């Protein structure tokens, strides 16, 4: 009450202007003081000092944002202030507060970790200083919690060598890192941080490997992605023909990698008799010397030329290619291998010193009586190249010839409509001979690596 109103207080005898009750206390709006009637007079008890609000803090961007939390920050502390109040809401007008974050008081700290949130949700926060009374609100900061990953990494282009694979995968939007493992187990996977490549060493050549990769963020890991790659073939090692699980040895001669055994493959696993022509029937067929399957096991199959090239580009035993092939011709060879061209045989011949001596370096040294072998005198045989050629004989017109004496191999290259270039070795010569002969003849096949 004001001073005038104070003097009008009705006293103890009920008359205005008479003395009020002893000890009566009022707040005088005129003097802005608390007063008490004591010993017949009004005495000032105290005059409160008005509260001056502290400066408002400046809110800063949120950090450590995850699926269910973030850290609210302010730029710096406010002088003279030791407590701050944080408001967190789901709307910019701060009408719907996050439970526990309406005027959340934090002492001696300019940050506040906000937890218990929903993923992929927008939140707003503001801050006030407190020192006896509150400051005005700070600026408002927006924070969006992390979204769970919607996809797994996709496989990239891997880089294999003979004993190493550089694995690659593509980035995932929203991912903060990746994990990689040799087995499909996220919990034991190696943390690759943000790298999207992994170099794995100590592998075996010509072997297919499968590995696994995951993306992750604060919400957890994605589904796994399998990565598959085959290491490069190391010439000199054996390999397995995936079509029938037969194993073949190999040899490197000059810049080329050759099978060190004759091919022995047919779709059925069996042979047809030499009296039966091999035909374009989507089935790879073979003859075995003497119509004896055990000879295919030791010597490899005998193939007519068109069968060997698998009738590519209209190939037949009686007519030229419709269009001569360019590049490698796989023909009846395993995947990753092809029938050599006439030029590739010439390269081999040159690597081994020329036609007159190349044959000797290719022939096994044993004389028949011990398999594999050549008839005596087995001229010039050293097998120094490791080609390991031996006499397999051949076939034509339904009959077999020259076991112990000759071995011949087809090229993909025609010499005329009904003939093709081939190479042959003889028991009584060190020469690797180049000739053209009838396509229906049954000769051996050596494949060369792509």
N, C-alpha and C positions, 0 to 999 in steps of 0.2 A: 504494500500500500504506500501511497505517497505520504509526505510529511503532513499535509493538510488532513488527509484521511486519518492519519495516526492521532491527531489532536482531537478528533471527533469521536474517539472510542468512548463508549459508555462505560463509566467507571463502576466501581463495586456497589455504589449506592443507587445505580440506575440512572444517574443524571449525566447528560452530555457535558464534557469538559471536566468532569471529576476524575480523580486518579484511577487509572486502570489497575488491574490485578498485579500484584507484585510478581516479578519474574516472567511476565508476558514477553514473548519474542516474536518479532516481525521481520520481514525483509522490506526495507524502505526503498521504493523504486526511484525516489528522488535522489537519495544519497548513494544508491546502489550498495547498501551495506545491511548486514544483519544487526538489529538493535534489540535491546531488552530493557524493560521497565524495572529498575532496581533502585531501591532507596529513594523513591519519589522522583526519579528522573530517567529519561531515555538515554541509554549508553550504547555506543557502537561496540558491537562484539567483534565483527570482522567485515572486511570489504573484499570479496573475491576478485582476483585478477582475471580478466577475460582470457579464454583459451585461444591461442593463435595456431591454426592448423599447420602441420608440417608440409613441406613440399611433396607433391605427388611423385612417385617413382616413375621411371620410364621402363615399360615392359619390353623385353627382347624376344627374339624368335625362340621357339621351343627346340629342344635338342633331345637326343636319345629317344626318338619316336619309335614306338613298336606297335604291335597289334593291339595291346591292351594298356599302354601307358605312354607318358611322355614327361619330360622335365620342363616345367615353366620357369622362365628366367627373367631377370631384370638387368639393366645395363650396369648399374652400380648402386651401392647403398646411399641412403639419404642422410646427410649430416644430422646428428642428434637423434636419429631414429634407431631403435633396436628391434622393433617388431614390424612385420608386414602382414597384410591380409590378402589372401588370394581368393578370387571368385572364379569358378569354372562352370560353364554352362553349355548347353547344346544349341543355344540360339544367341544371336548377336545382341538381342535386347536384354539378356540375362534374366529371363523369366522362368527358365527351367534349369535349375542348378544340378550339377553332378553331386550325388549323395556324398556329404562330408566335405564339400568344397564351396560352401557359401560362407564367406568371411572366415576362411581357414587361416588361423594365425600361425605364423612361422617366426620363431625367435632367432635373432642373430644369424639369419641366413637370407640370401637373396635368390634362392631357388626353392622350388617346391615340386616334388615328384608326384605326379597325378596317376593313380592306378585304378584298376577295376573298370576300364573303358571297353568299348566295343570296337572291333576292327573296322577299317574303312569308313570312319565316321568323323565328321567335322566338329571340332570343339573350339570354344572361345574362352580366353582368360584375360583378367585385368587384375591390378594390384593397387593396394592403398598402403600408405605409411601410417603408423600409429605412434603417437607420443602425447599422452593425456587425451587428445582427441584425434580424429581421423583426418587424413588428407583427402583431397578429391581423388577420383578414380584415375588410374593411368590410361594410356592408350590401350586399345584392345588388340590382342594377338590371336591369330587363327592357327590351329594345329589339326592336321588330319592324320588319324592313326593309319598304320600300315594295312594294306590289303593282303590276304592270303594269295600265294602264287596261283595263277590260273592255268599254267602250263609247265611242262618239263622242258629241259633243254632239247634242242634238235641236234642231230649229229652233223659234224662238220666234215671237212675233207682231211683224212688222216695221211700221214707221210711215213710209209714203211721203209725199212732197210732190211738187211738180212737178219740182224739180231736186235733191232730196235723199231719201236713204233712211236711216232709223235701223234698222240691222240688230240683231236680238236672237236669242240662243240660250240654251239652258238649261244649268245647271251639271251637271258630271259628278262623281260621287263619286270621291274620291281624286285629282282633278286639282289641280295647283298653279298652273295658268295656261292661257291659250288663245292660239291664233294665228289670224290672219285674212288672207285674200289674195283678190285679184281673179282669180287663176288657181289651178289645183289643184296647187300646189307648196309643200310644207311648208317647204322650206329657205329660200325667199325670203319667207315670210309675215311679217307684222308681229306682234310680240309684244304681246298685249293685257294682259299680266300677269293679274290675276284678274278683269278686266272681262268681262262677258258682253253688251256692247253696243258697236256701232261706228257712228258717224255718217259717212256718205259724202256729200259735196256735189259740185256741179258736174256733175250728171247731166242727161240729156235727158228732157224730159217724154214721157209715154206710151210709155216704153221698158222692156222687160223686162231685168232684170239678174240674173246668177247669180254668187254669191260663195261662198267656201269657208272653213270654220272647223275647227280641230282643238283638242282638249284635250291637255294634256301634264302629265307629272310627271317625277320623276328617272329613271324607266324609259324615257322617250321619249314620242313623240306617238301619238295615236289615229289611226284612219282619218279621212278628211275627211268633213265633212257639207256638202252643197250647200245654199245659201240662195238663194231666188228671189223676186223682187218686181218689180212694175211701177210705175214712177213715175206720178203722177197726170197726167191730161191737162191741158194748158195751152190753153185755148180761144183760137182764132186761129191755132194751128198746124194743119198737115195731119195726117191719120192714115190708116193703111192698114187696110182691111177684110181681116182675116186669112182670110176665106173664099175670096176670089178675088184678093187683092192689089191691088184698086183703091184709089186714093188719093182722099180727099175733103178739101176745104178746110172750115174752120169759121169761125163768127163768134159773138162774144159780144154779146148784145143784152139790156140790163138785167141781170137775174140769171140769164139763161138762156144756154146754149151750143147753137147750132143748126148742123147741116150747112149749108154755103153752096152745096150742089149737091143736086140731086135724086138719090135712091137709084137705082142701076142694078145690081140683083142678081137672079140666078136660079141655082138649084142647078146646072143643066147649063151655064150660061153662055150659053145660047141663049134665044130667045123662042118663044112659040106665037102663032099667028095670032089676030086679034081675033075670028074666028068660033068659036074654041075657048074654052070656059069654063075659067077657072082653078078647080081642084078641090082638095079635101082629100085629097091623096095623098102627104103627107110630102115633097113636092118643091115648092120655091118656084118659081113660074112668073111670067112677065111678058109683057106685050104691048109692042110697039114701034110708035110712030106710023107709020101707012102700011104696017104689016108690013115695015118696013125696019130692019134691025139697026143701021144707022149712026145712026138717030135715037135709039136708046137710048144710044148712045155719047155723043151731044151733049146729049140732053134728059133722060136717065134713063128708067126703065121706067114703064109704066102698070099699075096694080094694081087689081083689084076689092077691095072693102072686106074681105070675109072672108079673102081671101088675105093682105091686108096685116096683119091681126091674127092670122093663122095659126090661125084656127078655135078660139081659146082659149075655154074655158068654154062650149063648144057654139055658138060664134059661126057664123052662116051669113048668106047674102045674103037669106034669106027669113024669118028668125025672130030674136028677141032672144036675148041671152046666157042660158044656163041660170042662171048666177049672174053678175051684173055684176062684172068684175074690179076689184080694189083695187090701188092702187100702179101701178108702171110695167108696160106691156105691150111686150115687146121686139118681138114680131111678126117682121117680115122685116128688122128693123134689125140692124146689126152688134152684137157683144157690147159692153156698156157704153153702149149707146144704146137709145132706145125710141121708139115712135110717140107723138106728142103727143096729149094729151087735148084736148077742147074747151076746158077751163079753161086749159090751157097756151097754146093759141092766143090766148085772151082776154088772158092776161098779156102776150104778145108785142104784141098790138094796143095795149094800154094803154101799154106802154113806148114805142111809136112814135107816141103822140099821139092814139090813138083811130082808129076804123074809117075815118072820112072822109079821113084824111091818111096813114094807115099804109101803104096800098098804094103810094103814090108813093115813099116812102122805101125800099121793098123792091125796086122794079123797076130793071133795068138801063136805061141811057139810050139805047142804040143802037136805031135804026130798022131794020126788016128790009131785007136787002140786005147787012148785016153781022151775023154770028152771034156770040153769042146776041142776040135782038132782040124787039121788039114792032112791030106795025103802027103806022103813024102814026094818031093824033097822039101816042101814048104819053103820055097825060095825067099830069102831076105827077111824072114819073119823075126821081128823083135818086140812087137807090141809096145814100142816106146811111147807111142801116143796115148795108150790106154783105151783105144777104140774097141779093142777086144773082138775083132772080127774073126769068124770061123766059117767053115764051109757048111752051108745050109742046103745047097742044091736049089733047084727051081722047078717050075711046072709049066707045061703048055700042052694044049690039045688033049687034055685029060690024063696026061702021064707025067711022071717025075724023072728028073735027070740030075746028074752031076753031084750027088752027095759026096762029100770029101774033096771035091775038086774046085767048086766055084761058090761064090756068094754074090748076089746082085741086089741093088737097092734102087727103087724108083726115085725120080725127081718129079716135080709138078709140071715140068716144062716139056711141051710137045716138040717133037722134031718133024712131024708130018701128021696128016689126018689120022693115021692108024698106028703111029709110032710115037714114042716118048723117050727122052734122054734118061739114061740110067748109068750107074757106076757098078763095076764088078771087079772082084779080086779072084786070083787063080792060085792054085797050089804050087804051080811051077814058075811063078813070076812075082817080082816085087812091085809091079806096076799097078796103079789104080787107073783102070781103063774107063774112058767115056765113050758110050755108044748109044745109038738110038735103036730101039727094038719094038716088037709088036706089043701093043697095049694089052691084049688078052693074056700075055705071059704072066705067070705067078712069081713075083719077086718079093724079097723082104722089104721092110720099111724101118728106117731109122728116123726118129723125130728129132727136131732141133728146137731149142728153147726160144720162145718169143722174145 
